[in-house]
Amino acid sequence: MINGIKSFWESDSSKWLKIFSLVFVAASVTVAITNTLIQGNEEFKKSSITFVLFTAGVLLLSAFLSLISFFAKRSEKKKKPLLAKVALTVLAVGGILVGGVLLLLTLGVVESTNNFVTTLGVALPVFVTIGYGAIWITYNIQRESEQLEENRKTHRKNHTLNILLQSRLSETYQNRMKDAAKFYPSHNSFPNVLEMENGEKRTMYEMLVSYSGMFQEGSTFIDPKNKKISFEVSKELHDHARAIEGLNYLLNYFEFISIGIKNGDLDETVLEDSLHWILINLLDRTKNFITLTHTQSNSNKIWENAIKLGEKWQQNAAIKE
């Protein structure tokens, strides 16, 4: 317990709690000393009551100002909400206690003042001890919670680095990137198929997007929904279908990444530092591909998380520039 109190007292982030604690300790000592002076000294009683009123008022104001400073600091950092709530509770009870003293003495309860101050001389130190203990316990709970959160962050960062490393070493990932780059390298975007005139080229793109896995070199592709539509699959058409599958794979990969970030499983800072230009460029050159896919599926939900993440990273990049 001594080590805990020492750690609490030496902490830079708890300086307003220190002021708060000192204020109530000072109030306790003041009441105890005043009570001792009053005992058996009727002549000193009236001046002592005035002294108690003045001192209690000053201490109550000091405690209130300490709370304002404390919450201003906590609101800025927003790191210890539980500690702030406990401190507020302790101060509220203390305020009621001291306020009660002021009220009773102001109303002129002179006959019972001696007994009241005697009781207060015992009650206030007990209250301060309990209040300080509550803050100390909460501080340690909060510190353990912060340590757990720090461990989670470390685990999340390590997990993120493993994901990045695995993608870089993944043969599938590398092959899919190469497939996509054959037709859609970083400087070449997917065409706006929806603005093409209805013709064989538009139909071919629509079939490639819908049935890319069915374009096998040397075979004849036949539209499953319309047998009249067919294509002889050359090597170029087969490679084009593979490029479409590569785009699908990369967009699905970033959808997985964005969902991991959204759910708190992956560290966004690490990923943004290493992947933001890759994602921004991918979304830029596949804009028409995404629009066509959304139109064909009649849904805008496909890759929506990756799209939102890319927009966010692009805004961040613009701010940094």
N, C-alpha and C positions, 0 to 999 in steps of 0.2 A: 504493500500500500504506500509506503514511504517513497519507493521508486516511482510509483505512478504519480504521486503528488509532485515529486521533483520534476518528472517529465512534463507534467501539465504546466507547472510554473515556468519552466524554461522554454516552453513552446512559444514561438513568435506569433503563431496564429491565434493564441488565446489571451492576448494582452488585455482585451476588453473584459474578459471574464475575470482576469486578475483584479482589475479596477472594481468590478462588481463585487468580488469577494471581499476586498479590502474595505469597501464602503460598509458592508454589513458587519464585518468584524469590528470596525470603528464604532458603529452604532451600538453593538453589544457591549463593548468596553465602556463607552460613554454612559450608557444606562446603568451599568453595574457600579461605576464610580459614583455617579449621581445618587444612586440608591444608598450607597454606603454613607455618603455625606448627609443624607436626609435622616438616616436612622438616629433617633434620640436627639435631634437638634431642630426644635420647633421654629427657632428664629431663622434658620437657614432654609426652611421648607419652601416659603414663597419664592425666594430668589432661585431656588433649585428647580422649582416647577417651570419658571420662566426660562431657565437655562435648558431644561429638557425640551421645551417647546421649540426654542430657537435651534438647538442642535438637531432635533428630529427633523425639523423643516429643511435645514441645510442638507442633511444626509439624504433625505428623501429626494430632494431636487438633484443631488449628486448621483444617486442611484438611477434616477430617471434619465439624466443626461448620459450616464454610462451605458444604459440600455440602448439609447438612440445611436450612440457611436458604435456599439457592438453590432446592432442590426444593420447599420449602414455598411459596416465592413463585411458582415456575413452575406448581405444581399449582393454585394459586389462579387464576391468569390463564389457563393452558392456551393460550398463544399461540405458544410456541416449543418444541414437543416435540422437534424434531430437534436443536436447540441443547442441550437438556437431556441427550439421549442422548450427544452427543459429549463434553460436560463430564463425564458419568458415566464414560465410557470413559477419558478422560484421567486423571481422579482415581483410577480403579481401577488403572491402570498405575502411577501415582505412588505409590499406597498400597502396591502390591506391592514397588516399588523401595525405598521408605523402610523398609517392614516387613522387607525382606530385610537391610538394613543393621543394623537393631535385632537381628534374629535372630542374624546372624553375630557381631556384637560381643558380644551377651549370651552366646553359646556359648563365648566366649573365644578367638576366632581372632585372637590377639594378633600372631603372627608375620607374618601377611599383612595386618594392618590398614593399614600405611602404603601398600602398593600398592593395596589395595582402596579406600582413601579417595582416592588419586590418581586411580584410574579413575572413581570416583564423582564427583569434582570436575569431570571432563570430561563424563561421561554425563548427569548431572543437568541442567546447562545445555542440553545438546542436547535432552534430553527435554522440558524446559520450553519451549524454542523451538518444537519440533514440536507439542507440545500446544497452546500458545498460537496457533500458526499454524492448527491444525485448528479451534480455536474461532473464530478470526477469519474463516476461510473459510466456516464454517457460518453464522456470524452474517450475513455478506453474502448467502449463499444464502437464508437465512431472510428477510432484509429484502426481497430481490427477490421472493420468494414472497408476502410480505405485500402488496407493491406490486401484484402481479398480482391478488391476491384483492380488493384495494381497487378496482382497475379493473373487475373482474367485478361487484362490488357496484354501482358507478356505472352500468355498462351495464345491469344488471338493473333498477335503479331507473328509469333513463330509459325502458327498454322497458315497464316497468309503467305509468309515467305516460302513455306513448303509447297503451297499451291502454285506460286510463281515458278519455283524451281522445277516442279513436276511438268508444268506446261512447256517450259523451255526444253526440257529433256524428252518430252513425249513425242514419239515418232508419229503418232496419229495427228497431233496438233501441227507439227512441222509439215507433214504431207498435205494436210488440208490448206495450210497457208500457201504452199507452193501451187496447189491446184487452183485456188482462187486467183493467185497472182498471174497465172497464164493469160487470163482474159480480163481480169480486173485488178491490175496493180494499183499502187497508191495514187497514180495520176489519172486513172481511167475509171469513170463511174458507170454504173449500170444504166442502160438507156431508159427513157420514159416510154415504156411500152404502151401505156394507156392513151398516149397521144398519137401513136402510130395509126395509119390508116388500116382498116380491116384488110389484112392480106396474109400471105404465107409467112412473112417475117414475124408479124405480130403473133400469129398462131403458134409459130415455133417457140417464141419466147414464153408464151403462156404455157405451152406443154412442158418446156424445160423446167419452169418454176414448179409446176404441179407434179410432174412425174420424172424428175431428174434421174432417179435410180433405175428407170426402165430403158434408158438410152445406152444400150450395149453396142459396142463397135461391131460392125458387120451384120447387124440385125435390122429388122424393120420395126420401127415404132408405130403402134396403132393406138389411137386414143381410146381408152376403155369406155368412154361415154359416147363417142361418135366414131364408128368404125370407118367412116369415109375419110377421116383425117389420119394420114400416115406419113412417115418420113423414113428414108433410108439413112441409117446411122453411120456416118463417116467417122473417121478418127477425129476430125475437127469438132464434129457435133458431140461425139462422146466426151472429148476433153472439155467442151463447153458445159456439158451436163455435170462433169466433175467439178468445174469451177463454181457452178451454182450450189452444189453440195458443200463446197468449201466455204462459201458465203454463209450458208445455213449453219454450218458447224461453228464458225467464228461468232456469229450473232448469238447462237445458243450458249456458247462459252461465256460471253459477256453477260448474258441474261443470268447465268448461274452465278457469276461474280457479283452482279448487282443485287441479287436476292440474298447472297451471303452477307453483303454489306448491310442491306436493309434489316436483316434479322440479327445483326450484331455478331455474326460468326467470323467475319473477316475485317481486317483493319483497313479502313478506307484511305487513310493518309498514305500508307505504304503503296497501296494499289494505284492511287491517283498519281503519285510521284513516278511510278514506273510504267503505267499503262494509259495515261490520259490521252496522249497524242494518238496512240494506236486506236483507241475506241473512237475518238473524234473523227479521225480519218476514215475509219470503217463505216461509221454511220453516214458520213458525207457521201462516199462513193456507192453506198447501198440504199440511199434514200428512195430512189425509184423502185428498187427491188422490194423494199419493205412496204411501200405503198401498194404495189401490185399484189404482194402476199396478203395484205390486209383486205384488199378488194376481193380477191379470190376466196378467202376464208370468211368474208363478211364479219370480220372482227378486228378491232384495233388493240386487242390484248396481247397479241404475239410480240414478244421482245419489248414490251412496254417499260419494264424496269431498266433494261439496258439503254433505251432511248432517254428516259428521264435522267439516268446517271450521266450519260454523255452530255446532255444539255447542261447539267449542273457543273460538270468538269470544264466545259467550254466557257461558261460564265466565270468560273474561278480563274481560268487561264487568262481571260480578258482583263480581269481585275488586276492580276499580278503584272501584266504587261503595262 
